[in-house]
């Protein structure tokens, strides 16, 4: 439970990598996360999402080690198209995500264009401490309440203290500022802060 933020965050990042591949249709985080603790079978899930293939797996962290198990499965036939276990040091988390995306593209025979490969292999940060703060921030952001919004902002700022040029942390901070106005009745002035930081992120 204490590492749920990490597994959810890495899952989202792998989905983001996959969405950069034009030959793949990738379902959004919002739609897939509801199946995380669900007992529906893959055929039912595939039908509900309108997809032929499902990526499932697990992410575990212990100290400076991380284990990611991924399985790509045909939803209709329950046949494995690809499966792999990555047991690496935490500092390799970024290369693992890129590798998984590329392996899935190959398994699905999706044409990976040179620019798409470059995008997948480009990381917003290589600092695992900043990345950890960022993932914790996203975890709180998605809880959608005022207290967690405050926590998210503080965590995004901590990520930026470690890596001031971390574009995703900047984007997360801008997103959280925007959320203050949209959901928690803060002053509209927060939009100005969100806009400034969004531009800096870009």
Secondary structure by P-SEA (a helix, b strand, c coil): ccaaaaaaaaaaaaaaaaaacccccccccccccccccccccaaaaaaaacccbbbbbbbbbcccbbbbbbbbbccccccccbbbbbbccccaaaaaaaaaaaaaaaaacccccaaaaaaaaccccccaaaaaaaaaaaaaaacccaaaaaaaaaaaaaaaaacccaaaaaaaaaaaaaaaaaccccccaaaaaaaaaaaaac
